[in-house]
Amino acid sequence: MKYHTACHILSAIIHNETGAQISGNQLGCEKTRVDFSLENFDREQIQSYEAKVNGIINKSLPVSIEILPRDEAFQIPSIVKLKDAFPPDIEEIRVITISGVDRQACGGTHVANTGEIPHIEIFKAENKGKNNRRVYFRFRNDQTDQGF
Ligand SMILES: [Zn+2]
């Protein structure tokens, strides 16, 4: 739950900061890594993403869940781009909102408040081919807890 919610925040930060498309699965989160499409990035940028994620954790923002009718969910800009990923017979969509940070369709489990998440560190960043970058994160001082 904690890793998964942290992944929402990190994906949102990278997307907001760079405009990069988040790839991988629907959410762009695969346990403790985020894949995204960007030509270049550097160590300073990565550290700034890490600091921003930890800033959101410090703010103790509420994380809420809504079940919205399909048409209503697809009026949300961060969700409409996933439209093709949803089979047409799905009538209701579960929407996760991290207040002021992220709004995504997601069926996963989340903490109720970002303050429940330990601080993260990005410990590895890779180039996975042209315009394809991957960052890995873990919790600081908590490297045995794989809480997802
Ligand atoms: Zn989620």
Boltz pocket constraint, residues with backbone or C-beta under 6 A from the ligand:
constraints:
  - pocket:
      binder: B
      contacts: [[A, 4], [A, 8], [A, 27], [A, 96], [A, 105], [A, 106], [A, 107], [A, 108], [A, 109], [A, 110]]
      max_distance: 6.0
